[in-house]
Amino acid sequence: MARFVILGAGLAGAKAAQTLREEGVDDEVVLIGGETERPYERPPLSKEYLQGKSEREKIFVHEPDWYAEHGVDLRLGLRATGIDLDRHTVRLSDGSHLPYNKLLIATGSTPKRLPGPALYLRTVGDSEVLRERLAAAGRVIVVGAGWIGLEVSAAARQAGCEVTVVEPAPTPLHVPLGPELGEVFARVHRAHGVELRHGTSVAEITSSGVRLSTGERLESDLVVAGIGAAPEIGLARDAGLDVGDGILTDASLRTSNPDVYAAGDVAESFNPLYSRRLRVEHWANALNGGPAAARSMLGQDVVYDRVPYFFTDQFELGMEFSGDVTGYEEIVYRGSVEDLEFIAYWLRDGRVIAGMNVNVWDVVGDIQELIRSKSVIPAKELSSG
């Protein structure tokens, strides 16, 4: 009997296990997770769960009995400490060795850290601690104006805290969206009383706040850092798999070893739609990548060419983003940016490479179809209608 081993009991790993069973696999499926919680989804941790608007049970991928009922051997509180590609075994943190026929690495990423006393948001435990601390804090400094930083800032303001965001870039979300749309998010946060300190960085975190690179000191009751995440590639690298910004895979999510696959945050996969490798950290990539990897492990003809997708809710701004803005030349708007009800299209060579719908719904499929078509579309046609 074959043994499918999945390292990483997050959304990608759980959905891979589910897909193996849905595809009729009767072989052994082992799901290894370093946390003691069964697999759960991470987006609520910085959104409704952090704000106390969602019950704990709603964050989990499956009901507690699902794994036993479907014959998935869920082993929590364990981490892989080594992979022997020649012997097809995984060494676990309890000292045991687990043989595999096919192996999926879905170990995700870990927050980048700063020296000093700061909180980070990655796990459900982090979210619960942060919620408690926000309820008691008066002044909060958030380091980083990316997705996590802005969502934490919104939650902190809604908890009644004074919030200052420190970000070296000239606008929030400068890299993923560019300065024009970054300024839209800046306007929303300023309107809700968030102080944005751009063009500076944190040189030191102390028990009473932070010291900026300019020498200025800001006092606070709590510092939260959201400065990005690093993929957990050490295990793969040490085993001899090809790595870059993540574990390198082909379009079928197969690594440089034919019996080892990677999915989710940790994978840097060749995407035929973009003709290059992408590493996508967002929820949809785990949701879709896990099942794709499972089918690929079964020998099915898999081409993973999803359009990157992300969503967020901050104050009155709800949005969905599709695509990749790298190399964009212009942005075309449909609707009212001022009223926060619009669609933005990023163009390169007259083709839509990314789109974001803000408080406009049920259009993601259309936006992604435009991206996939690679058709030259007049800006006037995009902005009207």
BELQUIBEL-V98470 format. One record per residue. N is the residue number from 0. RES is the residue in one small letter. PHI is phi in degrees with one decimal (NA if undefined). Layout:
n=[N & N]
res=[RES & RES]
phi=[PHI & PHI]
This chain:
n=[0 & 1 & 2 & 3 & 4 & 5 & 6 & 7 & 8 & 9 & 10 & 11 & 12 & 13 & 14 & 15 & 16 & 17 & 18 & 19 & 20 & 21 & 22 & 23 & 24 & 25 & 26 & 27 & 28 & 29 & 30 & 31 & 32 & 33 & 34 & 35 & 36 & 37 & 38 & 39 & 40 & 41 & 42 & 43 & 44 & 45 & 46 & 47 & 48 & 49 & 50 & 51 & 52 & 53 & 54 & 55 & 56 & 57 & 58 & 59 & 60 & 61 & 62 & 63 & 64 & 65 & 66 & 67 & 68 & 69 & 70 & 71 & 72 & 73 & 74 & 75 & 76 & 77 & 78 & 79 & 80 & 81 & 82 & 83 & 84 & 85 & 86 & 87 & 88 & 89 & 90 & 91 & 92 & 93 & 94 & 95 & 96 & 97 & 98 & 99 & 100 & 101 & 102 & 103 & 104 & 105 & 106 & 107 & 108 & 109 & 110 & 111 & 112 & 113 & 114 & 115 & 116 & 117 & 118 & 119 & 120 & 121 & 122 & 123 & 124 & 125 & 126 & 127 & 128 & 129 & 130 & 131 & 132 & 133 & 134 & 135 & 136 & 137 & 138 & 139 & 140 & 141 & 142 & 143 & 144 & 145 & 146 & 147 & 148 & 149 & 150 & 151 & 152 & 153 & 154 & 155 & 156 & 157 & 158 & 159 & 160 & 161 & 162 & 163 & 164 & 165 & 166 & 167 & 168 & 169 & 170 & 171 & 172 & 173 & 174 & 175 & 176 & 177 & 178 & 179 & 180 & 181 & 182 & 183 & 184 & 185 & 186 & 187 & 188 & 189 & 190 & 191 & 192 & 193 & 194 & 195 & 196 & 197 & 198 & 199 & 200 & 201 & 202 & 203 & 204 & 205 & 206 & 207 & 208 & 209 & 210 & 211 & 212 & 213 & 214 & 215 & 216 & 217 & 218 & 219 & 220 & 221 & 222 & 223 & 224 & 225 & 226 & 227 & 228 & 229 & 230 & 231 & 232 & 233 & 234 & 235 & 236 & 237 & 238 & 239 & 240 & 241 & 242 & 243 & 244 & 245 & 246 & 247 & 248 & 249 & 250 & 251 & 252 & 253 & 254 & 255 & 256 & 257 & 258 & 259 & 260 & 261 & 262 & 263 & 264 & 265 & 266 & 267 & 268 & 269 & 270 & 271 & 272 & 273 & 274 & 275 & 276 & 277 & 278 & 279 & 280 & 281 & 282 & 283 & 284 & 285 & 286 & 287 & 288 & 289 & 290 & 291 & 292 & 293 & 294 & 295 & 296 & 297 & 298 & 299 & 300 & 301 & 302 & 303 & 304 & 305 & 306 & 307 & 308 & 309 & 310 & 311 & 312 & 313 & 314 & 315 & 316 & 317 & 318 & 319 & 320 & 321 & 322 & 323 & 324 & 325 & 326 & 327 & 328 & 329 & 330 & 331 & 332 & 333 & 334 & 335 & 336 & 337 & 338 & 339 & 340 & 341 & 342 & 343 & 344 & 345 & 346 & 347 & 348 & 349 & 350 & 351 & 352 & 353 & 354 & 355 & 356 & 357 & 358 & 359 & 360 & 361 & 362 & 363 & 364 & 365 & 366 & 367 & 368 & 369 & 370 & 371 & 372 & 373 & 374 & 375 & 376 & 377 & 378 & 379 & 380 & 381 & 382 & 383 & 384]
res=[m & a & r & f & v & i & l & g & a & g & l & a & g & a & k & a & a & q & t & l & r & e & e & g & v & d & d & e & v & v & l & i & g & g & e & t & e & r & p & y & e & r & p & p & l & s & k & e & y & l & q & g & k & s & e & r & e & k & i & f & v & h & e & p & d & w & y & a & e & h & g & v & d & l & r & l & g & l & r & a & t & g & i & d & l & d & r & h & t & v & r & l & s & d & g & s & h & l & p & y & n & k & l & l & i & a & t & g & s & t & p & k & r & l & p & g & p & a & l & y & l & r & t & v & g & d & s & e & v & l & r & e & r & l & a & a & a & g & r & v & i & v & v & g & a & g & w & i & g & l & e & v & s & a & a & a & r & q & a & g & c & e & v & t & v & v & e & p & a & p & t & p & l & h & v & p & l & g & p & e & l & g & e & v & f & a & r & v & h & r & a & h & g & v & e & l & r & h & g & t & s & v & a & e & i & t & s & s & g & v & r & l & s & t & g & e & r & l & e & s & d & l & v & v & a & g & i & g & a & a & p & e & i & g & l & a & r & d & a & g & l & d & v & g & d & g & i & l & t & d & a & s & l & r & t & s & n & p & d & v & y & a & a & g & d & v & a & e & s & f & n & p & l & y & s & r & r & l & r & v & e & h & w & a & n & a & l & n & g & g & p & a & a & a & r & s & m & l & g & q & d & v & v & y & d & r & v & p & y & f & f & t & d & q & f & e & l & g & m & e & f & s & g & d & v & t & g & y & e & e & i & v & y & r & g & s & v & e & d & l & e & f & i & a & y & w & l & r & d & g & r & v & i & a & g & m & n & v & n & v & w & d & v & v & g & d & i & q & e & l & i & r & s & k & s & v & i & p & a & k & e & l & s & s & g]
phi=[NA & -72.9 & -126.0 & -98.5 & -113.6 & -118.8 & -97.6 & 115.0 & -100.8 & -98.5 & -63.8 & -61.8 & -64.8 & -65.6 & -70.4 & -65.6 & -61.2 & -60.7 & -65.9 & -56.7 & -69.4 & -65.7 & -82.9 & 89.1 & -69.5 & -100.8 & -71.7 & -70.6 & -123.4 & -117.2 & -116.6 & -104.3 & -130.1 & -74.3 & -84.0 & -93.0 & -87.6 & -67.5 & -53.1 & -139.7 & -95.6 & -91.2 & -51.4 & -62.8 & -64.5 & -109.0 & -121.5 & -66.8 & -69.4 & -61.4 & -86.5 & 74.6 & -99.9 & -134.7 & -75.1 & -60.2 & -63.4 & -75.3 & -84.2 & -81.1 & -70.2 & -133.2 & -66.4 & -55.5 & -87.9 & -59.6 & -65.1 & -66.5 & -66.0 & -105.8 & 67.5 & -96.4 & -80.8 & -88.7 & -116.8 & -101.0 & 72.4 & -125.6 & -128.5 & -76.7 & -112.8 & -172.6 & -126.7 & -104.9 & -67.3 & -70.0 & -90.3 & 56.0 & -134.1 & -118.8 & -91.7 & -105.2 & -66.9 & -89.1 & 91.0 & -80.6 & -120.6 & -115.5 & -72.1 & -142.1 & -97.4 & -129.4 & -126.5 & -115.1 & -100.8 & -135.5 & -84.3 & 71.6 & -138.8 & -131.3 & -61.2 & -69.9 & -120.1 & -113.3 & -69.7 & 114.2 & -79.8 & -134.3 & -98.6 & -128.9 & -126.6 & -139.9 & -107.3 & -63.7 & -63.9 & -58.8 & -63.7 & -68.5 & -64.5 & -64.0 & -60.2 & -64.0 & -68.9 & -64.4 & -63.8 & -103.2 & -87.6 & -98.7 & -122.2 & -127.9 & -108.9 & -108.6 & -97.5 & 109.5 & -110.2 & -91.7 & -60.1 & -63.7 & -59.4 & -70.3 & -67.4 & -65.7 & -60.5 & -62.6 & -64.7 & -66.0 & -65.3 & -70.3 & -87.6 & 92.2 & -86.5 & -80.2 & -126.9 & -122.2 & -107.8 & -110.5 & -146.7 & -64.6 & -70.2 & -72.0 & -143.2 & -61.2 & 51.8 & -62.6 & -77.9 & -71.6 & -119.7 & 91.4 & -68.7 & -63.7 & -76.4 & -59.6 & -69.4 & -62.5 & -66.3 & -61.0 & -61.6 & -62.9 & -68.9 & -62.4 & -62.9 & -102.5 & 88.3 & -80.1 & -89.9 & -105.8 & -112.7 & -97.6 & 76.0 & -143.4 & -133.2 & -90.2 & -88.7 & -158.0 & -107.9 & -119.8 & -68.4 & -113.7 & 147.3 & -137.5 & -111.6 & -82.2 & -63.6 & -80.7 & 97.9 & -68.3 & -109.9 & -117.7 & -90.4 & -159.7 & -90.9 & -156.2 & -118.3 & -117.6 & -107.6 & -134.6 & -109.5 & 106.8 & -136.9 & -111.7 & -67.0 & -82.0 & -97.6 & -57.7 & -60.5 & -68.2 & -60.7 & -66.1 & -79.0 & 101.3 & -76.8 & -72.6 & -133.3 & -139.6 & -73.4 & -147.9 & -77.6 & -73.2 & -134.6 & -86.5 & -70.6 & -98.5 & 70.3 & -88.3 & -81.6 & -70.0 & -107.2 & -65.6 & -106.9 & -125.2 & -126.6 & -142.4 & -151.6 & 84.5 & -54.2 & -79.5 & -91.8 & -111.1 & -107.9 & -71.2 & -109.4 & -59.2 & -63.6 & -105.2 & 57.5 & -161.2 & -81.3 & -129.3 & -117.3 & -115.3 & -91.4 & -85.7 & -51.6 & -63.5 & -68.1 & -70.2 & -59.4 & -94.5 & -70.3 & -58.8 & -60.7 & -63.0 & -63.6 & -61.2 & -67.3 & -65.5 & -61.1 & -86.7 & 88.3 & -75.6 & -80.2 & -110.3 & -124.2 & -91.9 & -129.6 & -65.0 & -76.7 & -55.0 & -138.8 & -150.4 & -136.8 & -152.1 & -133.2 & -136.6 & 54.6 & -89.5 & -97.0 & -116.2 & -150.2 & -128.6 & -122.2 & -130.4 & 107.8 & -150.0 & -84.9 & -51.9 & 78.9 & -66.4 & -111.6 & -155.3 & -123.1 & -115.6 & -112.5 & -121.9 & 101.6 & -110.7 & -66.0 & -60.0 & -88.8 & 56.0 & -145.3 & -158.9 & -121.3 & -109.8 & -118.1 & -93.2 & -119.8 & -138.3 & 56.0 & 78.5 & -110.0 & -75.7 & -109.3 & -160.7 & -148.8 & -135.7 & -102.4 & -108.5 & 53.4 & -127.8 & -117.8 & 63.4 & -125.4 & -60.2 & -59.6 & -66.8 & -63.4 & -67.1 & -66.3 & -61.7 & -62.9 & -67.0 & -67.4 & 56.1 & -82.3 & -77.2 & -124.9 & -58.3 & -58.8 & -62.1 & -68.8 & -70.3 & -85.3 & -105.3 & 100.1]
